[in-house]
Amino acid sequence: MSKPHAHRQSWSLRDYLKCFRRRRLAIAIPALSFLALGLVLYTASPRRYVAEAVVALDVRRIQILSTEAVLSPLPQESPVLRTELDVINSRLMAERVLDRLDQQGIAPPPPSVSFLDTLRHRFRGTDPVADIAPAGSPAAMSPDRRRQRIDQLLDNLKVSNDGRSYTIFIVFTAASPAYAAVVANAFGEAYLDYQTDVQAAATRHASDWLGAKLSDLRRKLEVSESSVETFRRSAGMVISEGASLEAQRLNTLNTALIQARADRAAAEARLETAKGLVQSDDGLDSFAEVLKSPIIQELRAEQAKVDRQLTEYADTGAVKANEIPALRSQQASLRDQIKREVDRVVASLANEIAVEQHKEDALQLAFQQAETAQSTANTAQLQLNQLDREASANRTIYESYLTRYKQTIEQDGLAVPEARLISRAEPPGVPASPRLMPFVMLSLLAGCGLGIALALLRETFDSRIRSRRDLEDATELPVFDLIPLQRRPGPMPVHAAVVKQPDSPFGEAARRLRSTLFLAPTTRRAQILALTSADAGDGKTTLCIALARSMALAGQKVILIDADLRNPTVAEQMGVTPPVSLLDLIRDGQRLDEAIASDKISPSHFIAARPDALTAEHLLGEPGFQDLLSRLRKRYDRIIIDTGAVRASTDAAQLGALVDAVLLVTRWGRTTRSAVLSSIRHLAFRGTPVSGLILNGVSGYRREQDEIDQLAGPAPAELSPPRPARPYEVKEGLGLAREA
């Protein structure tokens, strides 16, 4: 028993498929039962309807003013989109939707109905679920009831995004299709209103804040400007033409001082020039100051006149004229006067230098005083500039806030949602749940799983033989061949298919078994074959008849002996009742020819028996039976003995010493491993070894045979199908087959 279990632990896929095929009823019953249960649950499940509203975030926005709004637009990013999904799925949004539904007078529908109720209402022509029920007064709703309704809205809500766009899908599930559509649209509209309210609230808050801030900034600006003017007046900082008076005075004194210094330098230059020219009379005439003096010019004219007269006297030769001395005296006088006048001019230049020096000193003093005053003014100017900058900053801030305040006021009432409802939810025509296919699939899956588990469990504890490999592994004996399960073809017996339907699976299996017995080492020379089985009803007798007919059709002389005295059925199945039975032949010594009967449809012969359970235990061991087998050996090529079941009698064990080979017939799907092993041990204990096994009544014979052929490889030449049967004729009396 250990080997079958070890073999079962290494099942292949084909083994599992064969097991499932055998246990198909054990699998089908739970599967159908669970399917029926699933259908019952489906019909009893409440109907649920799903409505979907689609909202898309706007990538582009309407911009009326050139400046940005108070509330910045939503960034087009994945985390922002995830946040918007959370906003729609929030309790705040559910409260808004509940208020909207209450304002519209919409209440949740009654509890959902089952499929049977729906069919009943449709048959009656009524609506099983009210589409929209009137709501009670919102004020009369208790806090617990309100919280419960909000929880129901959130439980039946699903908000999602496909991750590839800015589209938001709002799905709501309800027992009423109309209510599902209304709530889905309400969530979409509440979200759009929420965006508008957020923008409007932000604008109003900004306007209020800017208004209060402007008042404070205005006061600060007035104080700072007043401080600037007060300090300017107190410091005497009068501004004229963009500069203070002190600065203008300092600039004027600076200019005058520079001019005085230039004038002094020019006078000193002229004085030095004049002093140089005084030393040479020639250059004095070209001195500008001399040339400018009218006195010197007149004296020069008189001197020129005197010089001209003296020249005329000299030219005429009147050198001793009386006028010459007077003229010379006048000339000398004029020269003295000119010199005195020139000295006076030079002295005036020195006086001019002294004047310029005094003027420069006065201007220098005034300039120093102006610088001191300007330094004081600069210190005051720094303070004034500080006050002025503070006032300017306050003015700039005030103007910017004033501009923003006016823009914000202009934007009030322009709040536009940053999303739009691109698809409104419509009442669905069919319920979303329950779905028939999931119920069917889950039911079939559970039922098939349970059926497979039961099938495998039954297969684990089932020790019946179901394959050639199992039988060989359990007994370590060769299985000569497989005999298919043959249904009775109408009124014709099963074993008649060997002759009537030779191309049938049963006929082919009989010929194959005949060839195997002809070629197998343990049965090749066996003239007497005994076929037995572990229990009654394994098809042993039918197989004996079919094998005898197949051998006879192959040209052999074959006789079948019905040695199952407890349940003899050979004569009944072959339709011939001979006058002498096996008991008569052994006990009374009747003539052998009278006991041998001929088959009606084949050249085979048989010896029938009558039931006699009392003598069955010792009859087959008597010398008469041995003598019968000796006589039959001389007349037939093959002798087939149909003996009783091993576990029901000792007939097979008693015949062990008389026959050449014993074949144990097992029934596919009926004979257990323990029965086979018990029969083999029973025969071996009495000195009757089993030469081989035959697996009879195989279901799925073709598949099993193909598997055996595939594992065994190509058949040798000697195992090829037997040659066709030789023509024969039946001889009256013995009915022996002879060649034509």
Backbone hydrogen bonds, N-H to C=O, Kabsch-Sander energy under -0.5 kcal/mol:
donor,donor_aa,acceptor,acceptor_aa,energy
5,H,1,M,-1.4
6,A,2,S,-2.5
7,H,3,K,-2.7
8,R,4,P,-2.4
9,Q,5,H,-1.3
10,S,7,H,-1.5
11,W,8,R,-1.0
16,Y,12,S,-2.0
17,L,13,L,-2.5
18,K,14,R,-2.4
19,C,15,D,-2.5
20,F,16,Y,-2.8
21,R,17,L,-2.1
22,R,18,K,-2.3
23,R,19,C,-2.5
24,R,21,R,-0.9
27,I,23,R,-1.8
28,A,24,R,-3.0
29,I,25,L,-2.4
31,A,27,I,-1.8
32,L,28,A,-3.1
33,S,29,I,-2.4
34,F,30,P,-3.0
35,L,31,A,-2.3
36,A,32,L,-2.6
37,L,33,S,-2.4
38,G,34,F,-3.0
39,L,35,L,-2.4
40,V,36,A,-2.2
41,L,37,L,-2.6
42,Y,38,G,-2.4
43,T,39,L,-2.5
44,A,40,V,-1.7
45,S,41,L,-1.1
45,S,42,Y,-0.6
47,R,113,V,-2.3
48,R,433,S,-3.2
49,Y,174,A,-3.5
51,A,172,F,-2.4
53,A,170,I,-2.9
54,V,423,S,-2.5
55,V,168,I,-2.9
56,A,420,R,-2.4
57,L,166,Y,-2.4
58,D,418,E,-2.7
64,I,62,I,-0.6
72,S,70,V,-0.6
77,E,75,P,-2.0
81,L,77,E,-2.1
82,R,78,S,-2.4
83,T,79,P,-1.9
84,E,80,V,-2.1
85,L,81,L,-1.8
86,D,82,R,-1.8
87,V,83,T,-2.1
88,I,84,E,-2.2
89,N,85,L,-1.9
90,S,87,V,-1.4
94,A,90,S,-1.7
95,E,91,R,-2.3
96,R,92,L,-1.9
97,V,93,M,-2.5
98,L,94,A,-2.6
99,D,95,E,-2.4
100,R,96,R,-2.3
101,L,97,V,-2.8
102,D,98,L,-2.5
103,Q,99,D,-2.3
104,Q,100,R,-1.7
105,G,101,L,-0.5
105,G,102,D,-0.7
106,I,101,L,-2.9
107,A,105,G,-0.5
107,A,133,A,-2.4
115,F,43,T,-1.0
115,F,45,S,-0.7
116,L,43,T,-1.5
118,T,114,S,-2.0
119,L,115,F,-2.5
120,R,116,L,-2.5
121,H,117,D,-2.6
122,R,118,T,-2.6
123,F,119,L,-2.4
124,R,120,R,-1.8
125,G,121,H,-1.1
126,T,121,H,-2.6
133,A,107,A,-0.9
135,A,105,G,-0.8
140,A,137,S,-0.6
141,M,138,P,-1.0
146,R,142,S,-2.6
147,R,143,P,-2.6
148,Q,144,D,-2.3
149,R,145,R,-2.3
150,I,146,R,-2.3
151,D,147,R,-2.2
152,Q,148,Q,-2.1
153,L,149,R,-2.2
154,L,150,I,-2.3
155,D,151,D,-2.4
156,N,152,Q,-1.7
157,L,154,L,-0.8
158,K,171,V,-2.5
160,S,169,F,-1.9
168,I,55,V,-4.1
169,F,160,S,-2.7
170,I,53,A,-3.3
170,I,168,I,-0.6
171,V,158,K,-3.0
171,V,169,F,-0.6
172,F,51,A,-2.5
173,T,156,N,-1.9
174,A,49,Y,-2.5
180,A,176,S,-2.2
181,A,177,P,-2.0
182,V,178,A,-2.5
183,V,179,Y,-2.5
184,A,180,A,-2.1
185,N,181,A,-2.4
186,A,182,V,-2.2
187,F,183,V,-2.3
188,G,184,A,-1.8
189,E,185,N,-2.9
190,A,186,A,-2.7
191,Y,187,F,-1.9
192,L,188,G,-1.9
193,D,189,E,-2.7
194,Y,190,A,-2.2
195,Q,191,Y,-2.1
196,T,192,L,-2.1
197,D,193,D,-3.0
198,V,194,Y,-2.4
199,Q,195,Q,-2.1
200,A,196,T,-2.8
201,A,197,D,-2.9
202,A,198,V,-2.3
203,T,199,Q,-2.3
204,R,200,A,-2.8
205,H,201,A,-2.7
206,A,202,A,-2.4
207,S,203,T,-2.5
208,D,204,R,-2.6
209,W,205,H,-2.4
210,L,206,A,-2.9
211,G,207,S,-2.5
212,A,208,D,-2.1
213,K,209,W,-2.4
214,L,210,L,-2.6
215,S,211,G,-1.6
216,D,212,A,-1.5
217,L,213,K,-2.5
218,R,214,L,-2.6
219,R,215,S,-1.8
220,K,216,D,-2.1
221,L,217,L,-2.5
222,E,218,R,-2.3
223,V,219,R,-2.2
224,S,220,K,-2.4
225,E,221,L,-2.5
226,S,222,E,-2.2
227,S,223,V,-2.0
228,V,224,S,-1.7
229,E,225,E,-2.0
230,T,226,S,-2.3
231,F,227,S,-2.3
232,R,228,V,-2.2
233,R,229,E,-2.3
234,S,230,T,-2.3
235,A,231,F,-2.2
236,G,232,R,-0.5
236,G,233,R,-0.8
237,M,232,R,-2.2
238,V,236,G,-1.7
239,I,237,M,-0.5
240,S,238,V,-0.5
240,S,243,A,-3.8
243,A,240,S,-1.6
245,L,238,V,-1.1
248,Q,244,S,-2.1
249,R,245,L,-2.9
250,L,246,E,-2.7
251,N,247,A,-2.1
252,T,248,Q,-2.4
253,L,249,R,-2.9
254,N,250,L,-2.0
255,T,251,N,-2.0
256,A,252,T,-2.7
257,L,253,L,-2.9
258,I,254,N,-2.0
259,Q,255,T,-2.3
260,A,256,A,-2.8
261,R,257,L,-2.3
262,A,258,I,-1.8
263,D,259,Q,-2.7
264,R,260,A,-3.0
265,A,261,R,-2.2
266,A,262,A,-2.4
267,A,263,D,-2.6
268,E,264,R,-2.6
269,A,265,A,-2.1
270,R,266,A,-2.4
271,L,267,A,-2.7
272,E,268,E,-2.4
273,T,269,A,-2.1
274,A,270,R,-3.0
275,K,271,L,-2.7
276,G,272,E,-1.6
277,L,273,T,-2.0
278,V,274,A,-2.0
279,Q,275,K,-0.9
280,S,277,L,-0.7
281,D,279,Q,-0.5
284,L,280,S,-0.9
285,D,281,D,-0.8
286,S,283,G,-0.8
287,F,284,L,-1.3
291,L,287,F,-2.4
292,K,288,A,-1.8
293,S,289,E,-0.9
293,S,290,V,-0.7
297,Q,293,S,-1.7
298,E,294,P,-2.4
299,L,295,I,-3.0
300,R,296,I,-2.7
301,A,297,Q,-2.0
302,E,298,E,-2.6
303,Q,299,L,-2.9
304,A,300,R,-2.4
305,K,301,A,-2.0
306,V,302,E,-2.7
307,D,303,Q,-2.8
308,R,304,A,-1.7
309,Q,305,K,-2.0
310,L,306,V,-2.5
311,T,307,D,-1.6
312,E,308,R,-2.1
313,Y,309,Q,-2.4
314,A,310,L,-2.5
315,D,311,T,-2.4
316,T,312,E,-2.0
317,G,313,Y,-1.1
318,A,313,Y,-1.5
319,V,317,G,-1.7
321,A,318,A,-1.2
324,I,321,A,-0.8
326,A,322,N,-0.7
327,L,323,E,-2.7
328,R,324,I,-2.9
329,S,325,P,-2.7
330,Q,326,A,-2.8
331,Q,327,L,-2.8
332,A,328,R,-2.3
333,S,329,S,-2.3
334,L,330,Q,-2.7
335,R,331,Q,-2.1
336,D,332,A,-2.1
337,Q,333,S,-2.5
338,I,334,L,-2.9
339,K,335,R,-2.3
340,R,336,D,-2.8
341,E,337,Q,-2.8
342,V,338,I,-2.7
343,D,339,K,-2.8
344,R,340,R,-2.2
345,V,341,E,-2.1
346,V,342,V,-2.6
347,A,343,D,-2.5
348,S,344,R,-2.2
349,L,345,V,-1.8
350,A,346,V,-1.7
351,N,347,A,-2.1
352,E,348,S,-2.4
353,I,349,L,-1.8
354,A,350,A,-1.9
355,V,351,N,-2.2
356,E,352,E,-2.8
357,Q,353,I,-2.4
358,H,354,A,-2.2
359,K,355,V,-2.8
360,E,356,E,-2.6
361,D,357,Q,-2.4
362,A,358,H,-2.3
363,L,359,K,-2.5
364,Q,360,E,-2.7
365,L,361,D,-2.2
366,A,362,A,-2.4
367,F,363,L,-2.7
368,Q,364,Q,-2.2
369,Q,365,L,-2.2
370,A,366,A,-2.3
371,E,367,F,-2.4
372,T,368,Q,-2.2
373,A,369,Q,-2.2
374,Q,370,A,-2.6
375,S,371,E,-2.6
376,T,372,T,-1.9
377,A,373,A,-2.2
378,N,374,Q,-2.7
379,T,375,S,-2.0
380,A,376,T,-2.0
381,Q,377,A,-2.1
382,L,378,N,-2.3
383,Q,379,T,-1.6
384,L,380,A,-2.3
385,N,381,Q,-3.5
386,Q,382,L,-2.5
387,L,383,Q,-2.5
388,D,384,L,-2.7
389,R,385,N,-3.3
390,E,386,Q,-2.3
391,A,387,L,-2.2
392,S,388,D,-2.7
393,A,389,R,-3.0
394,N,390,E,-2.5
395,R,391,A,-2.1
396,T,392,S,-2.6
397,I,393,A,-2.8
398,Y,394,N,-2.3
399,E,395,R,-2.5
400,S,396,T,-2.6
401,Y,397,I,-2.7
402,L,398,Y,-2.5
403,T,399,E,-2.5
404,R,400,S,-2.6
405,Y,401,Y,-2.5
406,K,402,L,-2.2
407,Q,403,T,-2.3
408,T,404,R,-2.7
409,I,405,Y,-2.3
410,E,406,K,-2.0
411,Q,407,Q,-1.8
412,D,408,T,-0.8
412,D,409,I,-0.6
414,L,411,Q,-2.3
420,R,56,A,-2.0
422,I,54,V,-1.1
422,I,420,R,-1.1
423,S,54,V,-1.6
432,A,48,R,-2.4
433,S,48,R,-1.8
439,F,435,R,-1.3
440,V,436,L,-2.7
441,M,437,M,-3.7
442,L,438,P,-3.0
443,S,439,F,-2.4
444,L,440,V,-3.1
445,L,441,M,-2.9
446,A,442,L,-3.0
447,G,443,S,-3.3
448,C,444,L,-3.4
449,G,445,L,-2.5
450,L,446,A,-2.7
451,G,447,G,-3.0
452,I,448,C,-3.2
453,A,449,G,-2.4
454,L,450,L,-2.8
455,A,451,G,-2.9
456,L,452,I,-3.1
457,L,453,A,-2.4
458,R,454,L,-3.1
459,E,455,A,-2.7
460,T,456,L,-2.1
461,F,457,L,-1.8
462,D,458,R,-0.8
463,S,461,F,-0.6
465,I,671,T,-3.2
471,L,467,S,-1.9
472,E,468,R,-2.6
473,D,469,R,-2.8
474,A,470,D,-2.0
475,T,471,L,-1.9
476,E,472,E,-2.8
480,F,478,P,-0.7
480,F,693,L,-2.6
481,D,693,L,-0.7
483,I,695,L,-2.9
485,L,698,V,-2.3
486,Q,484,P,-0.7
487,R,485,L,-0.6
490,G,488,R,-2.1
492,M,489,P,-1.2
497,A,494,V,-1.8
498,V,495,H,-1.2
499,V,496,A,-1.2
500,K,496,A,-3.3
501,Q,497,A,-1.0
504,S,501,Q,-1.7
508,E,504,S,-2.7
509,A,505,P,-2.4
510,A,506,F,-2.2
511,R,507,G,-2.2
512,R,508,E,-2.5
513,L,509,A,-2.7
514,R,510,A,-2.3
515,S,511,R,-2.4
516,T,512,R,-2.3
517,L,513,L,-2.5
518,F,514,R,-1.9
519,L,515,S,-1.6
520,A,516,T,-2.9
523,T,520,A,-0.7
524,R,520,A,-1.7
527,Q,525,R,-0.6
529,L,527,Q,-0.6
529,L,639,I,-3.2
530,A,661,A,-2.5
531,L,529,L,-0.5
531,L,641,I,-2.7
532,T,530,A,-0.5
532,T,663,L,-2.6
534,A,665,V,-0.7
538,D,535,D,-0.7
543,L,539,G,-1.8
544,C,540,K,-2.3
545,I,541,T,-2.4
546,A,542,T,-2.4
547,L,543,L,-2.7
548,A,544,C,-2.5
549,R,545,I,-2.4
550,S,546,A,-2.3
551,M,547,L,-2.5
552,A,548,A,-2.3
553,L,549,R,-2.5
554,A,550,S,-1.2
555,G,552,A,-1.6
556,Q,551,M,-2.0
558,V,556,Q,-0.8
559,I,638,R,-1.7
560,L,605,H,-2.4
561,I,640,I,-3.2
562,D,560,L,-0.5
562,D,607,I,-2.6
563,A,561,I,-1.2
563,A,642,D,-1.9
565,L,563,A,-1.5
573,Q,569,T,-2.5
574,M,570,V,-2.3
575,G,571,A,-1.1
576,V,571,A,-1.3
580,V,594,E,-0.7
582,L,608,A,-1.6
585,L,581,S,-2.0
586,I,582,L,-1.8
587,R,583,L,-2.9
588,D,584,D,-1.4
589,G,584,D,-0.6
590,Q,584,D,-1.1
595,A,591,R,-0.9
595,A,592,L,-0.6
596,I,592,L,-1.4
597,A,606,F,-2.8
599,D,604,S,-2.5
605,H,558,V,-2.0
606,F,597,A,-2.3
607,I,560,L,-2.9
608,A,595,A,-0.5
612,D,565,L,-2.1
616,A,612,D,-0.7
618,H,615,T,-0.6
619,L,615,T,-1.9
620,L,616,A,-0.6
622,E,619,L,-1.4
625,F,622,E,-0.9
626,Q,622,E,-1.2
627,D,623,P,-2.6
628,L,624,G,-1.9
629,L,625,F,-2.1
630,S,626,Q,-1.9
631,R,627,D,-2.2
632,L,628,L,-2.2
633,R,629,L,-1.9
634,K,630,S,-0.9
635,R,631,R,-0.6
635,R,632,L,-0.8
636,Y,632,L,-2.1
637,D,557,K,-1.4
638,R,557,K,-2.5
639,I,527,Q,-3.2
640,I,559,I,-2.6
641,I,529,L,-3.2
641,I,639,I,-0.5
642,D,561,I,-3.2
642,D,640,I,-0.5
643,T,531,L,-2.0
643,T,641,I,-0.8
646,V,533,S,-3.4
647,R,534,A,-1.7
648,A,645,A,-0.6
649,S,645,A,-1.4
654,Q,650,T,-2.2
655,L,651,D,-1.7
656,G,653,A,-0.8
658,L,655,L,-1.1
659,V,655,L,-1.5
660,D,528,I,-1.7
661,A,528,I,-1.4
663,L,530,A,-3.1
664,L,692,G,-2.2
665,V,532,T,-3.8
665,V,663,L,-0.6
666,T,664,L,-0.5
666,T,694,I,-3.1
668,W,666,T,-0.6
668,W,696,N,-3.3
669,G,465,I,-4.0
670,R,667,R,-1.9
671,T,667,R,-2.3
673,R,463,S,-2.3
676,V,672,T,-2.1
677,L,673,R,-2.9
678,S,674,S,-2.5
679,S,675,A,-2.4
680,I,676,V,-2.5
681,R,677,L,-2.6
682,H,678,S,-2.4
683,L,679,S,-2.4
684,A,680,I,-2.8
685,F,681,R,-2.4
686,R,682,H,-0.9
687,G,684,A,-1.6
688,T,683,L,-3.2
691,S,662,V,-2.1
691,S,689,P,-0.6
692,G,662,V,-1.1
693,L,478,P,-2.3
694,I,664,L,-2.3
695,L,481,D,-1.9
696,N,666,T,-3.5
696,N,694,I,-0.8
697,G,484,P,-0.5
698,V,483,I,-3.0
701,Y,698,V,-0.6
704,E,700,G,-2.3
705,Q,701,Y,-3.0
706,D,702,R,-2.7
707,E,703,R,-2.1
708,I,704,E,-2.1
709,D,705,Q,-2.7
710,Q,706,D,-2.4
711,L,707,E,-2.2
712,A,708,I,-2.5
713,G,709,D,-1.7
719,L,716,P,-1.1
720,S,717,A,-1.4
729,E,738,R,-0.7
731,K,729,E,-0.5
731,K,736,L,-0.8
732,E,730,V,-0.5
734,L,732,E,-1.1
735,G,731,K,-1.4
738,R,729,E,-0.7
740,A,727,P,-1.1
